[in-house]
Amino acid sequence: MTRIRRSLSVVASLLASGLALGACQTSGPTDAAVSAYTAEADSPATLKGLTCSNNGGMGRTVPLTASRVRAGDPAYIEFRGRMSPAIPSGHMYVAFGRLDAAGNPVSRYHIGSYPKGYVVGLYGGALVPMPVELEPSILDCSMGTFDAYRVSLTEEQYKKLLAKVAYYRRNPPTWTMFGFNCNNFAASLGSVAGLREPVGRAVPTFAYVQAYIRANGDGGQISKPVQRPDA
């Protein structure tokens, strides 16, 4: 009985938090709302919470389903889908960092939107907006993926990404299963590179990443770094 009461208390607390946050951001911020890039946003101290340093250094290097990497681009964003023990649709998160001259990652940070409270938060988010965790979980750092889509970024685009990541960390969005879930959060970061979100907000992650790739014209192709037209 004590365990049941404790579980009900957790549910009530999370739902109350979700209702309180309901008036807060439930979709991606407009460009005007995101503060300008500062050098601090790119510092190891600032990004430390987004590393897998406690779970295996840079985290896993995973096979790519599709990529769009241009020679000379100094950074990248990578959209990853993995299985989740808590929900059959899976979970989508973002890896990002710097590239070397050959187009290989030399740093890797992770960010994603996952509701607090584990299963309670996930299914509570079908009813009300829920508070989120943005830092990588041990599963993001250690579990293999079923899809990964890498897109290289110009220096300007990477600065926009860092500014947006910093904004989200200052102003965490809320998570709703059919409104602004992990897929939509990841896609909102992809907008810095002009990537388009596929139609539909209720698409499970195991289908969403593929839909995201197709929506942006990469069709499951692995591209080698190519010379930028303006280089």
C-alpha positions, 0 to 999 in steps of 0.5 A: 500500500505504501508503494502504491501511495508513493507511485500515486504521489509521483504521478500527481507531482509530475502531472502538477509540474506538467500543468504548471509548465503548460503555459511555457514553451511547447514548440521550438523557439523562433529565431528571434527568441534565441540569444546570439552566439557567445564564445562561452556556448562553445566552451568545454565547461559549458558543454560538459553536461552534454558529454558521455565522459562518465559513460565512455568518453565521446560515446558510441560511434554508430553506423550512418543511415544517411549523411550529407557532409561537405568538405571544409565544413568544420562541424556537424549535427547527427540525428540518432534513433535508438530503442527505448525500454520504456516505449516501443516507438523508440527515442530520438536524440542529437549528437553534435560537435567539430569535424577534422579536415577529413570530415571525421568527428573530433568532439561529440556532445549529446542532447535530447528531450526525454520526459522526467519520471521515466514511464510515468512522464512518458505516458503522462505526456499523452495528457499534459506537457511534462518537464524534461531531461535534456542531458544524455542518458546512459542509454544514449551513450551506450546503446546502439542505434537503428538510424543515424543521419549526419549533416555537416555545418558551416561555422555560422550554422554551428554557432546558431546550433550552439546558441539554440542548445544554450537557449534550450538549456536555459529555457527547457521545453516541455514534452508532449507525446503528440505535440512536441516530443523527442522527434520534434525537439531534434528536428527543431535543432536541425532547422539551423541547417535549413532541414525540414521536419516531415509532416505529422507529429505522432510518427514513432521514432523508428519511422520518423528518422527515415521520414526526416531523411527523405524530407530533406532529400538524402534518401538513405545515401551515405555521402563522402565529403564533397567540395563546397561550391563556394570553397 
